[in-house]
Amino acid sequence: MDYGPAPEGAEVAVEWLESHGRQFGHFIGGEFVAPVEGARFETHNPANGKVLAQIAQGSKADIDLAVAAAKTAQAGWWQIGGYERAKAMYAIARLVQKHARLFAVLESLDNGKPIRETRDLDIPLVARHFYHHAGWAEAMADELPGAEPIGVCGQIIPWNFPLLMLAWKIAPAIAMGNTVVLKPAEFTSLTALLFAEICRRAGVPAGVVNIVTGDGETGRHLVEHPDIQKIAFTGSTEVGRIIRRTTAGTGKKLSLELGGKSPYIVFEDADLDGAVEGLVDAIWFNQGQVCCAGSRLLVQESVAERFYAKVRARMENLRVGDPLDKSVDIGAIVAQVQLDRIGELVRIGVEEGADMFQPVGCSCPEEGWFFPPTLLTNVSPAATVAQVEIFGPVLVAMTFRTPKEAAELANNTPYGLAASVWTESVSLALEMASRVKAGTVWVNSTNFFDAASGFGGYRESGFGREGGREGLAEYVRRTGMLPVAKPHDQDGRDTHGLEARATVDRTHKNYIGGKQTRPDSGYSLETDGEETARGNRKDARNAIEAAAKAQPAWAAQSAHGRAQVLYYLAENLQSLGDEEAVRAAFQAAARCDKADGQTHPVPMKALCYTQNEPVGTIAIICPDDRPLLALVELACAAIAMGNAVVVVPSESNPAAAAGLYRVLDASDVPAGVFNIVSGLRKEIVPTLADHDAVNAIWYFGPAEGVADVERRSAGNLKQVWTGTDVPPIATRIQHAVQVKNVWIPYGA
């Protein structure tokens, strides 16, 4: 049976465009304004290449005006209280629903995605985000005590989900009392400008939401603006690195949702027909222009050929064509430059040995920018198409034999955004969900999203979350964090029970891999009459290697088991005579089995739960103040959650850390979990910040070192946490985990 055309009328969107003369300015301070420099560019309909409208090109002057408007509005927006913010956000949600057809048609015209996707998925989820976060605005005072807005937030969104990404970013930001300056993608700005009109109709105060359109230069001006306190970016990993380096040392809070190369794992016991239908959604949804697209198909060898045959047969029935045709499965690619990139990567894949299949009966329109659904088999794990994000309707396939091999292949990219696991075995599904390094895992399903569930990546897919309770943390700061009182001797110098050891004439070593080791250089440092090891980059690398080797086994221990080790460590810390350090270890031990996840009340038949997982290997640079206590507070919180640590102790009083060595020896801490390298920060920290095996760096050293650490971290986009005073245990635990959301649908 063939499908006839089922076109959706474009009149409602055309009328809106014409009402603006097909020319748009920026939305700043509650009004549409012309660009200061007068520059504009064309936005096109990807389905036919025709010009839709003229869009303003934002300049530095435009960004200055928008940030000033947001800064002026922020205090008042916060002070009106959560109830008033919630009412405004509720009004936005209702107006989005009221104008859903206009939004859906305009999005399809501007982006090229099928009308079925914008109408049935994108727009309802946009409304859901504003409803959900309206609730958080009202509940903020009770549910997030001590939380305050960050201030003015700069937000940069991509072209693949223009309106939905806007909602993901603006809703939590303004719910928490922040104001925003948002830059939509240059290819797809129209629905953001329509949303600006909705904000005005909803009574959102002028300056709370500002939209400045433009290209990458506009985004650069936004990122560099000194009055922006937070940058939220969704886009490519390459640009994410640039933003990380640009914001280094500025104090701006940063969240990055970047690229992906998500595995779609099919086991031999899976419902193969169901898995094929899921695969259509995973890779050909939105023409494969999805950061979490299931673009790497991993099939168990015993059923691979049978599964490939089913996939090829299903591909023959896919329809490529006009995005406004409701019977079309695959719409247009967003721009010619993206179409060219997809074609070039497919060519490289074939040159490297892949076998290409494109359905004969699936023809592309001659007009516009279209690419047929493509399957590449016989792909090696190291092939370009298996490692590089194609961002198009191209599926690459590989086989595996065992679950262990499946997990290794799944994790064999720098990314970690999402994964799908297909099996009828619940135990295997949950085991794979734990093994795969990804921020979201779908079991026997794909592409489930909801405002109640956080979304974000591991590794080079970025850091930070959008949606859920964890997403709110990106837009608040905590108040009332006071330094803990510290003990002093009669001279006012920190002692921490070290008086009895001050007269011992010996040179302390480093502590690496569960034993005391001499520094590679053979040099030592003298501080207050005591000599300590002067570690160098070789010592740092040795410590990282030991930590990376020990961390998986330590994380695999039960939370109860880790707690027992930390309680024992606390018990032995009493020998150092610092009761606060003892209590810090006890606090960490107590949280080992308390930092549990939660289930989310999502509006579909699915169990969605969060799983707090260790970050991996964490480098900790301790402050000079309270040398022993700060070290224990930071390191014990990290290892409590299953991380391994490389600690650089206080530079002015490293001997405080040396007292820990015999405590660690006696406390059953596995070798490599807790490593200490003393010395000069300038000789050790660069190696830690550069090293790809370090997954996060906690820097509590002098302020002048922050910028260098943040710049260097861009290499593998490791998480960076900086501070001066050590915060409460709850905040330390929050930074010691990364959140994975697991979705399991149910129902007969």
ABEGO torsion letter per residue (X at the ends): XBBBBBBBBAAAAAAAAAAAGGBBBBBBGGBBBBBAAGBBBBBBBAAAGBBABBBBBBBAAAAAAAAAAAAAAAAAAAAAEAAAAAAAAAAAAAAAAAAAAAAAAAAAAAAGBBAAAAAAAAAAAAAAAAAAAAAAAAAAAAABBGBBBAEBBBBBBBAABAAAAAAAAAAAAAAAGBBBBBBBBAABAAAAAAAAAAAAAAGBBBGABBBBBEBAAAAAAAAABAABABBBBBEBAAAAAAAAAAABGAGBBBBBBBBBBBBBBBBAABBAAAAAAAAAAAAABGGGBBAABBABBBBBAAAAAAAAAAAAAAAAABBBEBAABAABABBBBABAAAAAAAAAAAAAAAAAGBBBBBBAABBBBABEBBBBBBBBBGBBAABAAAABBAGBBBBBBBBBABAAAAAAAAAABABBABBBBBBABAAAAAAAAAABBBABBBBGBBGBBBAABBBEBBEAAEBEBBEEAAAAAAABBBBGBBBBBBBBBAAGBBAGGAAAAAABBBBBBBBBGGBBBBBAAGBBBBBGGBBBBBBBAAAAAAAAAAAAAAAAAAAABBAAAAAAAAAAAAAAAAAAGBAAAAAAAAAAAAAAAABBBBBBBBABBBBBBBBBBBAEBBBBBBBABGAAAAAAAAAAAAAAAGBBBBBBBBAABAAAAAAAAAAAAAAGBBBGABBBBBEBAAAAAAAAAABAABABBBBABBAAAAAAAAAAAAAAGBBBBBBABBBBAAAAAAAABBBBBBBBBBEX
